[in-house]
């Protein structure tokens, strides 16, 4: 953004350089990210609860089991390192 020469701007504005800039920015963001500590006990407990709810739903296919899946997934989202995104994607596909 500090270039004043239009020829340089045009050259560096080519798609390959723009993509390189984006990749470098993404890399810098990734290496500077500070991971939050994960409470493994809470995460395991939430996963166990979710699994029990899924098993109940598979056995009975009732609304209370579906609600239990939703509640357990929300609890997991609160403790999982990714906010439960990976599990939510699977649940969205299958339930």
N, C-alpha and C positions, 0 to 999 in steps of 0.2 A: 504493500500500500504506500510505500515511500518512494517508489520509482516515479521519475518525472519524464523519462524518455519514452515516447509512445511506441517505438520499435521494441524496446525491452518489455513494456507492458503487454504488447501483442504476443510476443514470443512466450513469455511466462504465463500468459492467460490461456494457452493451448490446453485442451482437455487432459493430456497426460500430466502436465505440471499441476493443474488444479486437483487432479486425483492424488498426486503425490503429496500435495499440501494437506489434503484431507486425511490421508493415511498417517502422515506425520503428526497431525493434531490429535488424531484418535490414539496413536501410540503414546504420545505424551500424556494424554488424559488417563490412559490405562496404567501407566507406570507410576503416576502420581496419586492414584486412587488409594485411599486408606481403607482397608477392609475392616468392617465392624466385627467385634468378637461374637462368636456364636455360642449360645448356651445349648450344648448338645443334649442335656437331659430334657429341656423343654422341647427341643426339636424332635427328639425321639418320641416323647409323650404325645406330641401333636400328630406325628406320623402314625403312631399306634392307634390313636383315636380315629384318624381318617381311614385307616385300613379296616378297622372294625365297622365303621359306617358303610364303607364300600361293600364289605362282605354281607352286612345286613341287607343292603339294597339288592345285591345279587340274589340273595335267598328269597326276599319277600317283595321286592319292587314296590314298596309303599311310600307314601309321601313323608312319613316321619323319618324313614331312612334317608330319603333324598335331602330333607332338611338337615339331618345329622351330617351328611357329606358336606353340605354348604357351610355349616357351623364349624366343622373340623378344618375345612380348607381355609376359612378365615382365621382360625386360631393359628394354623401353620403359617399363614402369610405374615403374621405378627412376629414369628421367631425365625423363620427360614432366612438364610443369607440373601437369597434373591427375591425376598418378599413373596415367596410362593409361586413365582411366575412359571417355573417348569411344571409344577404339579397342576397349576390352573390350566395350562395348555392341554395337558392330558385329560383333565376332567372335562374341559370344554368339548373335546373331541368325543369322549365316550359317555359322558353323563349329561 
